[in-house]
Amino acid sequence: MPVMVDGQYETRIFTCEQDVWDVVDLIIEETKEMNETSGKSFSPSSSVKSQLPFFACNNIIFDKEFQQDIERYIYCDNFKTPAYPGSYDQQPALWVQKSFLIKKAVNKIQNKATEDGK
């Protein structure tokens, strides 16, 4: 597969999952550089999502643990219950970080759906 690196196209052959992640990292880096140099605000995750089908199956980046975190977040949000026993300061720090990331992603998706519906 041809991939542009430093303004030059190189052909890559994918032999393992890490090869896919290497290209995903390049897309993220390219998106961040584009945002810095052009003053744009492209989302790295949207860039990966739109380009991934050109070189890999979406299942490559699917992670069962992340899926379970998303399901936990949605359940907690829908039923207004904490993910773990106790108050906010008793929730595991990693879960709190994950929940904020998931909330941010959900809000982006909802905002895009609202914009597309106008």
DSSP file (Angstrom, degrees, kcal/mol; ACC not computed):
  #  RESIDUE AA STRUCTURE BP1 BP2  ACC     N-H-->O    O-->H-N    N-H-->O    O-->H-N    TCO  KAPPA ALPHA  PHI   PSI    X-CA   Y-CA   Z-CA
    1    1 A M              0   0    0      0, 0.0    11,-3.2     0, 0.0     2,-0.3   0.000 360.0 360.0 360.0 131.7    0.0    0.0    0.0
    2    2 A P  E     -A   11   0A   0      0, 0.0     2,-0.4     0, 0.0     9,-0.3  -0.579 360.0-178.8 -74.9 131.9    1.4    3.4   -0.9
    3    3 A V  E     -A   10   0A   0      7,-3.4     7,-2.7    -2,-0.3     2,-0.5  -0.998  24.8-128.8-131.9 132.7    1.9    5.7    2.2
    4    4 A M  E     +A    9   0A   0     -2,-0.4     2,-0.4     5,-0.2     5,-0.2  -0.721  31.7 171.5 -86.1 124.9    3.1    9.3    2.1
    5    5 A V  E >  S-A    8   0A   0      3,-3.3     3,-1.7    -2,-0.5    -2,-0.0  -0.991  70.6 -12.2-133.1 123.4    6.0    9.9    4.5
    6    6 A D  T 3  S-     0   0    0     -2,-0.4    -1,-0.1     1,-0.3     3,-0.1   0.877 129.7 -53.5  53.4  41.6    7.9   13.2    4.5
    7    7 A G  T 3  S+     0   0    0      1,-0.2     2,-0.4    -3,-0.0    -1,-0.3   0.455 120.7 101.4  78.5   0.2    6.4   14.1    1.1
    8    8 A Q  E <   -A    5   0A   0     -3,-1.7    -3,-3.3    -5,-0.0     2,-0.4  -0.928  69.7-126.8-119.2 142.2    7.4   10.9   -0.6
    9    9 A Y  E     -A    4   0A   0     -2,-0.4     2,-0.4    -5,-0.2    -5,-0.2  -0.721  28.4-179.0 -86.1 134.2    5.3    7.8   -1.3
   10   10 A E  E     -A    3   0A   0     -7,-2.7    -7,-3.4    -2,-0.4     2,-0.5  -0.968  25.8-122.8-127.9 149.2    6.5    4.5   -0.1
   11   11 A T  E     -A    2   0A   0     -2,-0.4     2,-0.4    -9,-0.3    -2,-0.0  -0.782  27.1-164.1 -94.2 131.3    4.9    1.2   -0.5
   12   12 A R        -     0   0    0    -11,-3.2     2,-0.5    -2,-0.5    -2,-0.0  -0.914  10.3-154.5-116.3 141.6    4.2   -0.8    2.6
   13   13 A I        -     0   0    0     -2,-0.4     2,-0.6   -11,-0.0    -2,-0.0  -0.967  17.8-138.9-112.1 126.6    3.4   -4.4    3.0
   14   14 A F        +     0   0    0     -2,-0.5     3,-0.1     1,-0.2    -2,-0.0  -0.756  35.4 156.7 -90.6 120.1    1.3   -5.3    6.0
   15   15 A T        +     0   0    0     -2,-0.6     2,-0.3     1,-0.2    -1,-0.2   0.512  65.4  13.4-117.4 -12.4    2.5   -8.5    7.7
   16   16 A C  S >> S-     0   0    0      1,-0.1     4,-0.8     0, 0.0     3,-0.8  -0.955  82.2 -95.1-155.6 172.1    1.2   -8.0   11.2
   17   17 A E  H >> S+     0   0    0     -2,-0.3     4,-1.9     1,-0.2     3,-0.6   0.839 117.4  63.9 -62.7 -34.3   -1.2   -5.9   13.3
   18   18 A Q  H 3> S+     0   0    0      1,-0.2     4,-2.2     2,-0.2    -1,-0.2   0.836  94.5  61.1 -61.5 -32.0    1.7   -3.6   14.4
   19   19 A D  H <> S+     0   0    0     -3,-0.8     4,-1.4     2,-0.2    -1,-0.2   0.886 105.2  48.0 -60.9 -38.0    2.1   -2.5   10.7
   20   20 A V  H <X S+     0   0    0     -4,-0.8     4,-2.3    -3,-0.6    -2,-0.2   0.927 110.2  50.9 -66.8 -45.6   -1.5   -1.2   10.8
   21   21 A W  H  X S+     0   0    0     -4,-1.9     4,-2.5     1,-0.2    -2,-0.2   0.839 104.7  58.4 -63.4 -32.2   -0.8    0.7   14.1
   22   22 A D  H  X S+     0   0    0     -4,-2.2     4,-1.6     2,-0.2    -1,-0.2   0.909 108.9  44.2 -62.3 -41.5    2.3    2.2   12.5
   23   23 A V  H  X S+     0   0    0     -4,-1.4     4,-2.4     2,-0.2    -2,-0.2   0.882 110.3  55.0 -71.2 -37.8    0.2    3.7    9.7
   24   24 A V  H  X S+     0   0    0     -4,-2.3     4,-2.3     1,-0.2    -2,-0.2   0.926 107.6  50.7 -58.8 -43.7   -2.5    4.8   12.3
   25   25 A D  H  X S+     0   0    0     -4,-2.5     4,-2.6     1,-0.2    -1,-0.2   0.889 108.7  51.8 -60.6 -39.2    0.3    6.6   14.2
   26   26 A L  H  X S+     0   0    0     -4,-1.6     4,-2.8     2,-0.2    -1,-0.2   0.899 108.8  50.4 -63.7 -40.6    1.4    8.3   10.9
   27   27 A I  H  X S+     0   0    0     -4,-2.4     4,-2.5     2,-0.2    -2,-0.2   0.920 111.5  48.0 -64.1 -43.3   -2.2    9.5   10.2
   28   28 A I  H  X S+     0   0    0     -4,-2.3     4,-2.3     2,-0.2    -2,-0.2   0.935 113.7  47.1 -62.3 -46.1   -2.5   10.9   13.8
   29   29 A E  H  X S+     0   0    0     -4,-2.6     4,-2.4     1,-0.2    -2,-0.2   0.915 112.5  49.7 -61.5 -44.2    0.9   12.7   13.4
   30   30 A E  H  X S+     0   0    0     -4,-2.8     4,-2.5     1,-0.2    -1,-0.2   0.899 110.4  50.4 -62.2 -41.5    0.0   14.1   10.0
   31   31 A T  H  X S+     0   0    0     -4,-2.5     4,-2.3     2,-0.2    11,-0.2   0.920 111.1  48.0 -64.4 -44.0   -3.4   15.4   11.3
   32   32 A K  H  X S+     0   0    0     -4,-2.3     4,-2.2     2,-0.2    -2,-0.2   0.916 112.5  49.0 -63.6 -42.6   -1.7   17.1   14.2
   33   33 A E  H  X S+     0   0    0     -4,-2.4     4,-2.8     2,-0.2     5,-0.3   0.915 110.3  51.2 -61.9 -43.3    0.9   18.7   11.9
   34   34 A M  H  X S+     0   0    0     -4,-2.5     4,-2.3     1,-0.2     6,-0.6   0.907 109.9  50.1 -60.8 -42.4   -1.8   19.8    9.5
   35   35 A N  H  X S+     0   0    0     -4,-2.3     4,-1.2     1,-0.2     5,-0.2   0.903 113.6  45.6 -62.9 -41.5   -3.7   21.5   12.4
   36   36 A E  H  < S+     0   0    0     -4,-2.2    -2,-0.2     1,-0.2    -1,-0.2   0.911 118.7  40.0 -69.1 -43.0   -0.6   23.3   13.6
   37   37 A T  H  < S+     0   0    0     -4,-2.8    -2,-0.2     1,-0.2    -1,-0.2   0.797 126.8  31.3 -80.6 -27.9    0.6   24.5   10.2
   38   38 A S  H  < S-     0   0    0     -4,-2.3    -1,-0.2    -5,-0.3    -2,-0.2   0.482 100.3-119.9-110.4  -3.3   -2.8   25.5    8.7
   39   39 A G     <  +     0   0    0     -4,-1.2    -4,-0.2    -5,-0.2    -3,-0.2   0.692  66.6 139.9  72.9  16.6   -4.7   26.5   11.8
   40   40 A K        -     0   0    0     -6,-0.6    -1,-0.2    -5,-0.2    -2,-0.1  -0.275  50.5-142.9 -83.1 175.0   -7.3   23.8   11.2
   41   41 A S        +     0   0    0     -3,-0.1     2,-0.1    -2,-0.1    -9,-0.1  -0.301  32.3 164.8-136.9  52.1   -8.9   21.6   13.9
   42   42 A F        -     0   0    0    -11,-0.2    -7,-0.1     1,-0.1     3,-0.1  -0.439  39.9-118.7 -68.3 143.5   -9.2   18.2   12.2
   43   43 A S     >  -     0   0    0      1,-0.2     4,-2.3    -2,-0.1     5,-0.2  -0.734  11.0-148.5 -84.8 123.3   -9.9   15.4   14.7
   44   44 A P  H  > S+     0   0    0      0, 0.0     4,-2.4     0, 0.0     5,-0.2   0.892 100.2  52.5 -57.3 -38.8   -7.2   12.7   14.6
   45   45 A S  H  > S+     0   0    0      1,-0.2     4,-2.5     2,-0.2     5,-0.1   0.893 109.2  48.6 -66.8 -37.5   -9.8   10.1   15.5
   46   46 A S  H  > S+     0   0    0      2,-0.2     4,-2.3     1,-0.2    -1,-0.2   0.883 110.0  52.7 -67.2 -37.3  -12.0   11.2   12.6
   47   47 A S  H  X S+     0   0    0     -4,-2.3     4,-1.8     2,-0.2    -2,-0.2   0.930 112.0  44.9 -62.6 -45.4   -9.0   11.1   10.2
   48   48 A V  H  X S+     0   0    0     -4,-2.4     4,-2.7     1,-0.2    -2,-0.2   0.937 112.6  52.1 -63.4 -45.9   -8.1    7.6   11.3
   49   49 A K  H  < S+     0   0    0     -4,-2.5    -2,-0.2     1,-0.2    -1,-0.2   0.884 113.0  44.0 -59.4 -40.0  -11.8    6.5   11.0
   50   50 A S  H  < S+     0   0    0     -4,-2.3    -1,-0.2     1,-0.2    -2,-0.2   0.800 121.2  38.3 -78.2 -27.2  -12.1    7.8    7.5
   51   51 A Q  H >< S+     0   0    0     -4,-1.8     3,-1.7    -5,-0.2     4,-0.3   0.708  94.4  82.0 -96.2 -21.6   -8.8    6.5    6.2
   52   52 A L  G >X S+     0   0    0     -4,-2.7     4,-2.3     1,-0.3     3,-2.2   0.869  82.9  61.1 -54.4 -43.8   -8.6    3.1    8.0
   53   53 A P  G 34 S+     0   0    0      0, 0.0    -1,-0.3     0, 0.0    -2,-0.1   0.704  94.9  65.9 -60.8 -16.0  -10.9    1.2    5.5
   54   54 A F  G <4 S+     0   0    0     -3,-1.7    -2,-0.2     1,-0.1     3,-0.1   0.647 121.9  12.3 -78.7 -13.8   -8.3    2.0    2.7
   55   55 A F  T <4 S+     0   0    0     -3,-2.2     2,-0.3    -4,-0.3    -1,-0.1   0.479 126.4  18.8-141.0  -5.3   -5.6   -0.2    4.4
   56   56 A A  S  < S-     0   0    0     -4,-2.3    -1,-0.3   -36,-0.0     2,-0.3  -0.991  73.9 -95.1-160.4 164.3   -7.2   -2.4    7.1
   57   57 A C    >   -     0   0    0     -2,-0.3     3,-1.9     1,-0.1     4,-0.4  -0.636  34.8-124.4 -81.2 142.1  -10.3   -3.9    8.6
   58   58 A N  G >  S+     0   0    0     -2,-0.3     3,-1.1     1,-0.3     4,-0.4   0.769 106.4  72.8 -58.0 -25.9  -11.9   -1.9   11.4
   59   59 A N  G >  S+     0   0    0      1,-0.3     3,-0.6     2,-0.2    -1,-0.3   0.731  81.1  73.1 -63.5 -20.6  -11.7   -5.0   13.6
   60   60 A I  G <  S+     0   0    0     -3,-1.9    -1,-0.3     1,-0.2    -2,-0.2   0.883 104.1  37.0 -61.4 -38.0   -8.0   -4.5   13.8
   61   61 A I  G <  S+     0   0    0     -3,-1.1     2,-0.3    -4,-0.4    -1,-0.2   0.427  90.2 114.6 -97.0   2.4   -8.4   -1.5   16.2
   62   62 A F    <   -     0   0    0     -3,-0.6     2,-0.5    -4,-0.4    -3,-0.0  -0.580  46.9-168.7 -72.7 129.4  -11.4   -3.0   18.0
   63   63 A D     >  -     0   0    0     -2,-0.3     4,-2.3     1,-0.1     5,-0.2  -0.982  19.2-151.1-125.3 121.9  -10.5   -3.7   21.6
   64   64 A K  H  > S+     0   0    0     -2,-0.5     4,-2.2     1,-0.2     5,-0.2   0.865  98.2  53.9 -60.3 -38.5  -12.9   -5.7   23.8
   65   65 A E  H  > S+     0   0    0      2,-0.2     4,-2.0     1,-0.2    -1,-0.2   0.916 109.7  47.4 -63.1 -43.1  -11.8   -3.9   27.0
   66   66 A F  H  > S+     0   0    0      1,-0.2     4,-2.4     2,-0.2    -2,-0.2   0.896 109.8  53.6 -64.8 -39.1  -12.6   -0.5   25.4
   67   67 A Q  H  X S+     0   0    0     -4,-2.3     4,-2.4     1,-0.2    -1,-0.2   0.903 108.4  49.6 -61.6 -40.8  -15.9   -1.8   24.2
   68   68 A Q  H  X S+     0   0    0     -4,-2.2     4,-2.5     2,-0.2    -1,-0.2   0.873 108.9  52.8 -65.7 -36.8  -16.7   -2.9   27.8
   69   69 A D  H  X S+     0   0    0     -4,-2.0     4,-2.6     2,-0.2    -2,-0.2   0.913 109.8  48.5 -63.3 -41.8  -15.7    0.5   29.1
   70   70 A I  H  X S+     0   0    0     -4,-2.4     4,-2.6     2,-0.2    -2,-0.2   0.921 111.8  49.1 -64.0 -43.9  -18.1    2.1   26.6
   71   71 A E  H  X S+     0   0    0     -4,-2.4     4,-2.5     1,-0.2    -2,-0.2   0.909 111.6  49.3 -62.1 -41.9  -20.9   -0.2   27.6
   72   72 A R  H  X S+     0   0    0     -4,-2.5     4,-2.8     2,-0.2     5,-0.2   0.924 111.2  50.0 -61.8 -44.7  -20.3    0.5   31.3
   73   73 A Y  H  X S+     0   0    0     -4,-2.6     4,-2.7     2,-0.2    -2,-0.2   0.935 111.9  46.9 -60.0 -47.9  -20.3    4.3   30.6
   74   74 A I  H  X S+     0   0    0     -4,-2.6     4,-2.9     2,-0.2     5,-0.2   0.912 112.8  49.7 -62.9 -43.0  -23.6    4.1   28.7
   75   75 A Y  H  X S+     0   0    0     -4,-2.5     4,-2.5    -5,-0.2    -1,-0.2   0.949 113.2  46.1 -59.8 -48.9  -25.2    2.0   31.4
   76   76 A C  H  X>S+     0   0    0     -4,-2.8     5,-1.4     1,-0.2     4,-0.8   0.891 114.5  48.2 -62.4 -40.1  -24.1    4.4   34.1
   77   77 A D  H  <5S+     0   0    0     -4,-2.7     3,-0.4    -5,-0.2    -1,-0.2   0.927 114.2  45.4 -66.4 -45.3  -25.2    7.4   32.1
   78   78 A N  H  <5S+     0   0    0     -4,-2.9    -2,-0.2     1,-0.2    -1,-0.2   0.881 123.7  33.3 -67.1 -38.5  -28.6    5.9   31.3
   79   79 A F  H  <5S-     0   0    0     -4,-2.5    -1,-0.2    -5,-0.2    -2,-0.2   0.333 102.2-126.7-104.4   7.0  -29.4    4.6   34.8
   80   80 A K  T  <5 +     0   0    0     -4,-0.8    -3,-0.2    -3,-0.4    -4,-0.1   0.900  63.1 134.5  51.2  49.7  -27.6    7.4   36.7
   81   81 A T      < -     0   0    0     -5,-1.4    -1,-0.2    -6,-0.2    -2,-0.1  -0.953  59.6-106.7-126.9 146.6  -25.5    5.0   38.7
   82   82 A P        -     0   0    0      0, 0.0     4,-0.1     0, 0.0     5,-0.0  -0.369  23.2-127.5 -70.2 153.9  -21.7    5.1   39.5
   83   83 A A  S    S+     0   0    0      2,-0.1     3,-0.0     1,-0.1   -10,-0.0   0.831  94.0  22.6 -69.4 -32.1  -19.5    2.6   37.7
   84   84 A Y  S    S-     0   0    0      2,-0.2     6,-0.1     3,-0.1    -1,-0.1  -0.908 102.5 -80.1-131.8 158.3  -18.0    1.4   41.0
   85   85 A P  S    S+     0   0    0      0, 0.0     2,-0.1     0, 0.0    -2,-0.1  -0.252  91.0  31.8 -58.5 144.7  -19.3    1.6   44.6
   86   86 A G  S    S-     0   0    0     -4,-0.1    -2,-0.2     5,-0.0     2,-0.0  -0.383  92.4 -51.7 104.8 179.3  -18.8    4.9   46.4
   87   87 A S    >   -     0   0    0     -2,-0.1     3,-1.8    -5,-0.0     4,-0.5  -0.141  67.2 -79.7 -85.3-176.4  -18.8    8.6   45.5
   88   88 A Y  G >  S+     0   0    0      1,-0.3     3,-1.6     2,-0.2     8,-0.1   0.892 128.6  52.5 -54.0 -46.3  -16.8   10.4   42.8
   89   89 A D  G 3  S+     0   0    0      1,-0.3    -1,-0.3     4,-0.0     4,-0.1   0.563 106.5  55.6 -73.1  -5.0  -13.6   10.5   44.9
   90   90 A Q  G <  S+     0   0    0     -3,-1.8    -1,-0.3    -6,-0.1    -2,-0.2   0.444  83.4 104.9-101.5  -3.0  -13.8    6.7   45.4
   91   91 A Q  S <  S-     0   0    0     -3,-1.6     5,-0.0    -4,-0.5    -5,-0.0  -0.536  88.0 -94.6 -75.2 143.7  -14.0    5.9   41.7
   92   92 A P     >  -     0   0    0      0, 0.0     4,-2.2     0, 0.0     3,-0.3  -0.346  30.0-129.6 -58.8 136.3  -10.7    4.4   40.2
   93   93 A A  H  > S+     0   0    0      1,-0.2     4,-2.3     2,-0.2     5,-0.2   0.874 107.6  54.3 -57.0 -40.1   -8.7    7.2   38.7
   94   94 A L  H  > S+     0   0    0      1,-0.2     4,-2.7     2,-0.2    -1,-0.2   0.904 107.8  49.9 -63.2 -39.9   -8.3    5.3   35.4
   95   95 A W  H  > S+     0   0    0     -3,-0.3     4,-3.1     2,-0.2    -1,-0.2   0.913 108.2  52.7 -64.2 -41.5  -12.0    4.9   35.1
   96   96 A V  H  X S+     0   0    0     -4,-2.2     4,-1.9     2,-0.2    -2,-0.2   0.926 111.5  46.7 -60.1 -44.6  -12.6    8.6   35.7
   97   97 A Q  H  X S+     0   0    0     -4,-2.3     4,-2.0     1,-0.2    -2,-0.2   0.934 114.0  47.7 -61.7 -46.7  -10.1    9.4   32.9
   98   98 A K  H  X S+     0   0    0     -4,-2.7     4,-2.8     1,-0.2     5,-0.2   0.912 109.5  53.2 -61.2 -42.4  -11.7    6.8   30.6
   99   99 A S  H  X S+     0   0    0     -4,-3.1     4,-2.6     1,-0.2    -1,-0.2   0.884 108.3  49.6 -64.6 -37.1  -15.2    8.2   31.3
  100  100 A F  H  X S+     0   0    0     -4,-1.9     4,-2.3    -5,-0.2    -1,-0.2   0.901 112.2  48.4 -67.5 -38.7  -14.2   11.7   30.4
  101  101 A L  H  X S+     0   0    0     -4,-2.0     4,-2.2     2,-0.2    -2,-0.2   0.917 113.1  47.3 -64.7 -42.9  -12.7   10.5   27.1
  102  102 A I  H  X S+     0   0    0     -4,-2.8     4,-2.8     2,-0.2     5,-0.2   0.922 111.3  51.1 -64.8 -43.2  -15.8    8.5   26.3
  103  103 A K  H  X S+     0   0    0     -4,-2.6     4,-2.6     1,-0.2    -2,-0.2   0.916 109.7  50.3 -60.1 -43.2  -18.1   11.4   27.2
  104  104 A K  H  X S+     0   0    0     -4,-2.3     4,-2.0     2,-0.2    -1,-0.2   0.914 112.3  47.1 -61.1 -43.4  -16.0   13.7   24.9
  105  105 A A  H  X S+     0   0    0     -4,-2.2     4,-2.3     2,-0.2    -2,-0.2   0.909 112.0  49.9 -65.3 -42.7  -16.3   11.2   22.1
  106  106 A V  H  X S+     0   0    0     -4,-2.8     4,-2.6     1,-0.2    -2,-0.2   0.918 110.0  51.0 -62.5 -43.4  -20.0   10.7   22.6
  107  107 A N  H  X S+     0   0    0     -4,-2.6     4,-2.7     2,-0.2    -1,-0.2   0.892 108.9  51.6 -61.8 -39.9  -20.6   14.5   22.6
  108  108 A K  H  X S+     0   0    0     -4,-2.0     4,-2.5     2,-0.2    -1,-0.2   0.929 111.2  47.3 -60.8 -45.3  -18.6   14.8   19.3
  109  109 A I  H  X S+     0   0    0     -4,-2.3     4,-2.3     1,-0.2    -2,-0.2   0.917 113.7  47.6 -64.0 -43.1  -20.7   12.2   17.7
  110  110 A Q  H  X S+     0   0    0     -4,-2.6     4,-2.2     2,-0.2    -2,-0.2   0.902 112.1  49.6 -66.0 -40.6  -24.0   13.8   18.9
  111  111 A N  H  X S+     0   0    0     -4,-2.7     4,-2.6     2,-0.2    -2,-0.2   0.906 111.2  49.1 -64.2 -40.9  -22.9   17.2   17.8
  112  112 A K  H  X S+     0   0    0     -4,-2.5     4,-2.8     2,-0.2    -2,-0.2   0.909 110.6  50.7 -64.8 -41.0  -22.0   15.9   14.3
  113  113 A A  H  X S+     0   0    0     -4,-2.3     4,-1.4     2,-0.2    -1,-0.2   0.892 110.8  49.4 -63.1 -38.9  -25.3   14.1   14.1
  114  114 A T  H  < S+     0   0    0     -4,-2.2     4,-0.5     2,-0.2    -2,-0.2   0.926 112.5  47.2 -65.1 -45.0  -27.1   17.4   15.0
  115  115 A E  H >< S+     0   0    0     -4,-2.6     3,-1.1     1,-0.2    -2,-0.2   0.903 111.8  50.2 -63.1 -41.8  -25.1   19.3   12.4
  116  116 A D  H 3< S+     0   0    0     -4,-2.8    -1,-0.2     1,-0.2    -2,-0.2   0.790 106.6  57.0 -67.1 -27.1  -25.8   16.7    9.7
  117  117 A G  T 3<        0   0    0     -4,-1.4    -1,-0.2     1,-0.2    -2,-0.2   0.562 360.0 360.0 -81.6  -8.0  -29.5   16.9   10.6
  118  118 A K    <         0   0    0     -3,-1.1    -1,-0.2    -4,-0.5    -2,-0.1   0.488 360.0 360.0 -77.1 360.0  -29.7   20.6    9.9
